[in-house]
Amino acid sequence: MLTERVRAWEAEGGYEEVAGRRLFVYRRDGEGPALLLLHGFPSSSYDWRQLLALRPERAAVAFDYLGFGLSEKPQGFAYTLGWQADAAEVLADGREVFVVGHDMGTSVATELLARDLRGELGMRIAGVLLFNGSILLHKASPTAGQRLLRSRVGPIFARLNSERTFTAQFARIFSTDHPLDPEEARDQWALLAHRAGHRRLPETIAYMDERERYTDRWHGAVRDWPGPLSFAWGLEDPVATTAVLNGLRELRPHAPVTELAGVGHYPQLEAPGRLAGALDAALALGDP
């Protein structure tokens, strides 16, 4: 059952059809290129609510990927990052956007950059901010739960998952300075379990296989995309560790980096004000 806070978030957005599938979409008119907000695994656009509240003047588009949050969660679907990137393009509706990607969303973003490099993108990207995503998967440290979901026992593990076990695992990727709030945990579980989404986890986590398969394409996009690209990083992240950040610095040496000391895997929930500052700095790079 959805919580009261999640219901309030749902009321701020609506549902749109993309390629025959029903997605939850939040839209807001405002200044500048629209923020195209790409969330992580296993959460949803709900993660962005505090950042959006801190910058109410900005135009924005955020959506729940297929299989996530309030969106449709079909069984047996091939949940590819390419499909999610297609949805991002459709929902951007040809307008200029500034891409912000977290976790899994960093790979949706790099697919968009790869398309842009090849002249295959139907929108203009004014700039990009990526944070706390295992873009360089070989340098990351996936959680025990992620490893189980990718294994043969993934479907069994997903069926046994409960609010209690989810909360215990989710809490481990937050920092000591900014622990997971119990009310936030209830919201996140409600969104995950909505329409039996927790049962889809072995399918939706297939994006990690794609990170291995498309390494050259997506790493090349980070290295070669000519526009303004910045990083922000919660330095206490146990998954997308500082080893990932150091690798990205080698891949794109001149990219600006905002280091968020004392922050874990979810800066937008742990320290939204500091992430908003990093976003301001990244947006300034794209201003004419």
Protein Blocks (a to p, Z undefined) as FASTA:
>chain_A
ZZfklmmmmmmmccddeehiacdddddedehjddddddddfbdfklmmmmmmmmmmbccd
ddddehiajbccdehiacdfklmmmmmmmmnnopacddddehjlmmmmmmmmmmmmnopa
cbdcfbdcdehiafblmlmccdfklmmmmmmklmmmmmmpcfklmmmmmmmmpcfklccd
fklmmmmmmmmmgghlmmmmmmmmmmmmmmmmmmmmmmmmmmmombdcdddddfkbcklg
cklmmmmmmmmmmbccdddehiafklmlmmmmlmmmmmmmmmmmmpZZ
